[in-house]
Amino acid sequence: RIAAGRLAAEGIAAVVIDCETSIGLGLAAEVAGWLRAPVMRPDELRADYLATAVRAAA
C-alpha cells in the first residue's frame, strides 16, 4: 500500500489487471484505489482499450 501511494504521489500512471476468478476478493480494486488507477479485466485487454486506459491514467 505504501509503495502504491508513493507511485500515485509521483504521478506515475498505472493500470491494474484484475485476474481474480470465481471468488472475487476485490483486491485489484483496492490496489487500483491506492494507485489512483483504472481496473481492467483480461477480456478487456485489447490494444485499443488498454491504450485508452493508459492515456486516461496519464
N, CA, C and O atoms as a Tinker XYZ file with bonds, in Angstrom:
   232  protein
     1  N      0.823000   -1.187000    0.000000    73     2
     2  CA     0.000000    0.000000    0.000000    64     1     3
     3  C      0.869000    1.254000    0.000000    63     2     4     5
     4  O      0.561000    2.226000   -0.689000    81     3
     5  N      1.937000    1.232000    0.760000    73     3     6
     6  CA     2.832000    2.386000    0.824000    64     5     7
     7  C      3.473000    2.637000   -0.532000    63     6     8     9
     8  O      3.539000    3.777000   -0.993000    81     7
     9  N      3.944000    1.575000   -1.165000    73     7    10
    10  CA     4.572000    1.716000   -2.487000    64     9    11
    11  C      3.576000    2.266000   -3.501000    63    10    12    13
    12  O      3.926000    3.127000   -4.307000    81    11
    13  N      2.347000    1.779000   -3.467000    73    11    14
    14  CA     1.327000    2.269000   -4.400000    64    13    15
    15  C      1.056000    3.749000   -4.160000    63    14    16    17
    16  O      0.899000    4.515000   -5.110000    81    15
    17  N      1.001000    4.147000   -2.913000    73    15    18
    18  CA     0.796000    5.553000   -2.591000    64    17    19
    19  C      1.923000    6.429000   -3.097000    63    18    20    21
    20  O      1.693000    7.542000   -3.571000    81    19
    21  N      3.138000    5.924000   -2.997000    73    19    22
    22  CA     4.292000    6.687000   -3.497000    64    21    23
    23  C      4.241000    6.825000   -5.015000    63    22    24    25
    24  O      4.517000    7.895000   -5.558000    81    23
    25  N      3.887000    5.739000   -5.696000    73    23    26
    26  CA     3.760000    5.805000   -7.158000    64    25    27
    27  C      2.696000    6.822000   -7.556000    63    26    28    29
    28  O      2.911000    7.630000   -8.459000    81    27
    29  N      1.563000    6.780000   -6.889000    73    27    30
    30  CA     0.489000    7.725000   -7.193000    64    29    31
    31  C      0.931000    9.155000   -6.914000    63    30    32    33
    32  O      0.643000   10.058000   -7.700000    81    31
    33  N      1.631000    9.369000   -5.795000    73    31    34
    34  CA     2.104000   10.708000   -5.444000    64    33    35
    35  C      3.091000   11.252000   -6.469000    63    34    36    37
    36  O      3.149000   12.458000   -6.707000    81    35
    37  N      3.862000   10.361000   -7.070000    73    35    38
    38  CA     4.822000   10.772000   -8.105000    64    37    39
    39  C      4.149000   11.009000   -9.452000    63    38    40    41
    40  O      4.781000   11.481000  -10.396000    81    39
    41  N      2.864000   10.679000   -9.533000    73    39    42
    42  CA     2.142000   10.876000  -10.786000    64    41    43
    43  C      2.427000    9.800000  -11.820000    63    42    44    45
    44  O      2.229000   10.015000  -13.016000    81    43
    45  N      2.886000    8.652000  -11.368000    73    43    46
    46  CA     3.191000    7.548000  -12.279000    64    45    47
    47  C      1.893000    6.853000  -12.662000    63    46    48    49
    48  O      1.158000    6.371000  -11.801000    81    47
    49  N      1.620000    6.806000  -13.949000    73    47    50
    50  CA     0.389000    6.196000  -14.446000    64    49    51
    51  C      0.457000    4.683000  -14.314000    63    50    52    53
    52  O      1.516000    4.078000  -14.481000    81    51
    53  N     -0.682000    4.084000  -14.014000    73    51    54
    54  CA    -0.755000    2.630000  -13.868000    64    53    55
    55  C     -2.120000    2.147000  -14.321000    63    54    56    57
    56  O     -3.088000    2.906000  -14.358000    81    55
    57  N     -2.176000    0.894000  -14.656000    73    55    58
    58  CA    -3.423000    0.195000  -14.931000    64    57    59
    59  C     -3.339000   -1.125000  -14.178000    63    58    60    61
    60  O     -2.324000   -1.817000  -14.253000    81    59
    61  N     -4.395000   -1.480000  -13.455000    73    59    62
    62  CA    -4.424000   -2.725000  -12.697000    64    61    63
    63  C     -5.240000   -3.750000  -13.475000    63    62    64    65
    64  O     -6.359000   -3.466000  -13.903000    81    63
    65  N     -4.674000   -4.945000  -13.657000    73    63    66
    66  CA    -5.370000   -6.027000  -14.337000    64    65    67
    67  C     -5.968000   -6.948000  -13.277000    63    66    68    69
    68  O     -5.240000   -7.543000  -12.483000    81    67
    69  N     -7.284000   -7.063000  -13.267000    73    67    70
    70  CA    -7.996000   -7.886000  -12.292000    64    69    71
    71  C     -8.098000   -9.311000  -12.817000    63    70    72    73
    72  O     -8.908000   -9.594000  -13.700000    81    71
    73  N     -7.287000  -10.197000  -12.281000    73    71    74
    74  CA    -7.251000  -11.601000  -12.720000    64    73    75
    75  C     -7.979000  -12.526000  -11.755000    63    74    76    77
    76  O     -7.881000  -13.748000  -11.876000    81    75
    77  N     -8.703000  -11.962000  -10.805000    73    75    78
    78  CA    -9.434000  -12.808000   -9.866000    64    77    79
    79  C    -10.531000  -13.561000  -10.615000    63    78    80    81
    80  O    -11.220000  -12.995000  -11.463000    81    79
    81  N    -10.679000  -14.828000  -10.293000    73    79    82
    82  CA   -11.737000  -15.639000  -10.884000    64    81    83
    83  C    -12.558000  -16.269000   -9.772000    63    82    84    85
    84  O    -12.133000  -16.307000   -8.618000    81    83
    85  N    -13.712000  -16.752000  -10.121000    73    83    86
    86  CA   -14.629000  -17.393000   -9.172000    64    85    87
    87  C    -14.958000  -16.455000   -8.025000    63    86    88    89
    88  O    -15.889000  -15.656000   -8.120000    81    87
    89  N    -14.208000  -16.546000   -6.957000    73    87    90
    90  CA   -14.465000  -15.714000   -5.782000    64    89    91
    91  C    -13.659000  -14.431000   -5.911000    63    90    92    93
    92  O    -12.431000  -14.447000   -5.833000    81    91
    93  N    -14.353000  -13.332000   -6.108000    73    91    94
    94  CA   -13.667000  -12.053000   -6.213000    64    93    95
    95  C    -13.499000  -11.430000   -4.838000    63    94    96    97
    96  O    -14.480000  -11.178000   -4.139000    81    95
    97  N    -12.278000  -11.187000   -4.459000    73    95    98
    98  CA   -11.997000  -10.588000   -3.155000    64    97    99
    99  C    -11.917000   -9.067000   -3.217000    63    98   100   101
   100  O    -11.863000   -8.397000   -2.186000    81    99
   101  N    -11.910000   -8.533000   -4.428000    73    99   102
   102  CA   -11.832000   -7.090000   -4.574000    64   101   103
   103  C    -10.441000   -6.517000   -4.388000    63   102   104   105
   104  O    -10.282000   -5.310000   -4.206000    81   103
   105  N     -9.438000   -7.374000   -4.431000    73   103   106
   106  CA    -8.070000   -6.902000   -4.194000    64   105   107
   107  C     -7.577000   -5.979000   -5.302000    63   106   108   109
   108  O     -6.888000   -4.996000   -5.030000    81   107
   109  N     -7.922000   -6.285000   -6.537000    73   107   110
   110  CA    -7.484000   -5.434000   -7.648000    64   109   111
   111  C     -8.070000   -4.037000   -7.505000    63   110   112   113
   112  O     -7.375000   -3.044000   -7.721000    81   111
   113  N     -9.327000   -3.960000   -7.146000    73   111   114
   114  CA    -9.957000   -2.652000   -6.959000    64   113   115
   115  C     -9.305000   -1.887000   -5.814000    63   114   116   117
   116  O     -9.150000   -0.668000   -5.881000    81   115
   117  N     -8.929000   -2.603000   -4.775000    73   115   118
   118  CA    -8.261000   -1.965000   -3.638000    64   117   119
   119  C     -6.905000   -1.396000   -4.057000    63   118   120   121
   120  O     -6.584000   -0.251000   -3.740000    81   119
   121  N     -6.118000   -2.194000   -4.764000    73   119   122
   122  CA    -4.811000   -1.732000   -5.242000    64   121   123
   123  C     -4.992000   -0.568000   -6.208000    63   122   124   125
   124  O     -4.246000    0.410000   -6.156000    81   123
   125  N     -5.979000   -0.674000   -7.085000    73   123   126
   126  CA    -6.241000    0.407000   -8.036000    64   125   127
   127  C     -6.586000    1.705000   -7.310000    63   126   128   129
   128  O     -6.186000    2.786000   -7.742000    81   127
   129  N     -7.311000    1.601000   -6.231000    73   127   130
   130  CA    -7.631000    2.786000   -5.435000    64   129   131
   131  C     -6.386000    3.440000   -4.873000    63   130   132   133
   132  O     -6.257000    4.664000   -4.891000    81   131
   133  N     -5.469000    2.625000   -4.375000    73   131   134
   134  CA    -4.214000    3.168000   -3.839000    64   133   135
   135  C     -3.395000    3.834000   -4.932000    63   134   136   137
   136  O     -2.747000    4.855000   -4.705000    81   135
   137  N     -3.432000    3.240000   -6.128000    73   135   138
   138  CA    -2.652000    3.773000   -7.251000    64   137   139
   139  C     -3.360000    4.900000   -7.995000    63   138   140   141
   140  O     -2.763000    5.588000   -8.824000    81   139
   141  N     -4.655000    5.078000   -7.680000    73   139   142
   142  CA    -5.494000    6.010000   -8.459000    64   141   143
   143  C     -5.464000    5.602000   -9.930000    63   142   144   145
   144  O     -5.245000    6.424000  -10.820000    81   143
   145  N     -5.688000    4.318000  -10.157000    73   143   146
   146  CA    -5.573000    3.726000  -11.489000    64   145   147
   147  C     -6.864000    3.012000  -11.874000    63   146   148   149
   148  O     -7.617000    2.570000  -11.006000    81   147
   149  N     -7.117000    2.902000  -13.165000    73   147   150
   150  CA    -8.282000    2.129000  -13.607000    64   149   151
   151  C     -8.024000    0.628000  -13.458000    63   150   152   153
   152  O     -6.877000    0.184000  -13.390000    81   151
   153  N     -9.099000   -0.131000  -13.408000    73   151   154
   154  CA    -9.025000   -1.591000  -13.325000    64   153   155
   155  C     -9.575000   -2.165000  -14.623000    63   154   156   157
   156  O    -10.613000   -1.726000  -15.118000    81   155
   157  N     -8.873000   -3.148000  -15.166000    73   155   158
   158  CA    -9.338000   -3.830000  -16.371000    64   157   159
   159  C     -9.320000   -5.328000  -16.123000    63   158   160   161
   160  O     -8.488000   -5.838000  -15.373000    81   159
   161  N    -10.251000   -6.028000  -16.767000    73   159   162
   162  CA   -10.265000   -7.490000  -16.724000    64   161   163
   163  C     -9.513000   -8.016000  -17.939000    63   162   164   165
   164  O     -9.389000   -7.307000  -18.938000    81   163
   165  N     -9.012000   -9.243000  -17.874000    73   163   166
   166  CA    -8.265000   -9.795000  -19.012000    64   165   167
   167  C     -9.032000   -9.754000  -20.328000    63   166   168   169
   168  O     -8.433000   -9.573000  -21.388000    81   167
   169  N    -10.365000   -9.921000  -20.269000    73   167   170
   170  CA   -11.140000   -9.883000  -21.512000    64   169   171
   171  C    -11.211000   -8.483000  -22.120000    63   170   172   173
   172  O    -11.649000   -8.324000  -23.259000    81   171
   173  N    -10.791000   -7.487000  -21.381000    73   171   174
   174  CA   -10.757000   -6.113000  -21.885000    64   173   175
   175  C     -9.389000   -5.727000  -22.445000    63   174   176   177
   176  O     -9.188000   -4.587000  -22.863000    81   175
   177  N     -8.466000   -6.655000  -22.456000    73   175   178
   178  CA    -7.094000   -6.334000  -22.835000    64   177   179
   179  C     -6.880000   -6.326000  -24.343000    63   178   180   181
   180  O     -5.982000   -6.988000  -24.863000    81   179
   181  N     -7.696000   -5.589000  -25.009000    73   179   182
   182  CA    -7.455000   -5.319000  -26.422000    64   181   183
   183  C     -6.592000   -4.066000  -26.470000    63   182   184   185
   184  O     -6.668000   -3.211000  -25.588000    81   183
   185  N     -5.797000   -3.972000  -27.477000    73   183   186
   186  CA    -4.840000   -2.860000  -27.583000    64   185   187
   187  C     -5.527000   -1.508000  -27.476000    63   186   188   189
   188  O     -5.025000   -0.617000  -26.791000    81   187
   189  N     -6.667000   -1.337000  -28.142000    73   187   190
   190  CA    -7.329000   -0.032000  -28.109000    64   189   191
   191  C     -7.862000    0.299000  -26.718000    63   190   192   193
   192  O     -7.757000    1.448000  -26.287000    81   191
   193  N     -8.434000   -0.675000  -26.000000    73   191   194
   194  CA    -8.922000   -0.425000  -24.650000    64   193   195
   195  C     -7.773000   -0.112000  -23.699000    63   194   196   197
   196  O     -7.856000    0.808000  -22.887000    81   195
   197  N     -6.711000   -0.885000  -23.812000    73   195   198
   198  CA    -5.561000   -0.685000  -22.936000    64   197   199
   199  C     -4.912000    0.670000  -23.189000    63   198   200   201
   200  O     -4.550000    1.371000  -22.244000    81   199
   201  N     -4.765000    1.041000  -24.445000    73   199   202
   202  CA    -4.179000    2.343000  -24.782000    64   201   203
   203  C     -5.040000    3.475000  -24.234000    63   202   204   205
   204  O     -4.514000    4.460000  -23.716000    81   203
   205  N     -6.350000    3.341000  -24.344000    73   203   206
   206  CA    -7.256000    4.365000  -23.819000    64   205   207
   207  C     -7.125000    4.472000  -22.305000    63   206   208   209
   208  O     -7.087000    5.578000  -21.765000    81   207
   209  N     -7.055000    3.337000  -21.616000    73   207   210
   210  CA    -6.928000    3.348000  -20.157000    64   209   211
   211  C     -5.614000    3.975000  -19.718000    63   210   212   213
   212  O     -5.585000    4.742000  -18.755000    81   211
   213  N     -4.537000    3.659000  -20.407000    73   211   214
   214  CA    -3.231000    4.225000  -20.054000    64   213   215
   215  C     -3.222000    5.728000  -20.297000    63   214   216   217
   216  O     -2.722000    6.489000  -19.469000    81   215
   217  N     -3.766000    6.154000  -21.413000    73   215   218
   218  CA    -3.812000    7.606000  -21.699000    64   217   219
   219  C     -4.658000    8.340000  -20.668000    63   218   220   221
   220  O     -4.303000    9.439000  -20.242000    81   219
   221  N     -5.766000    7.745000  -20.270000    73   219   222
   222  CA    -6.635000    8.380000  -19.282000    64   221   223
   223  C     -5.952000    8.463000  -17.922000    63   222   224   225
   224  O     -6.181000    9.408000  -17.168000    81   223
   225  N     -5.112000    7.476000  -17.606000    73   223   226
   226  CA    -4.420000    7.459000  -16.318000    64   225   227
   227  C     -3.237000    8.410000  -16.287000    63   226   228   229
   228  O     -2.797000    8.816000  -15.211000    81   227
   229  N     -2.721000    8.769000  -17.446000    73   227   230
   230  CA    -1.516000    9.608000  -17.508000    64   229   231
   231  C     -1.821000   11.058000  -17.214000    63   230   232
   232  O     -0.917000   11.893000  -17.226000    81   231
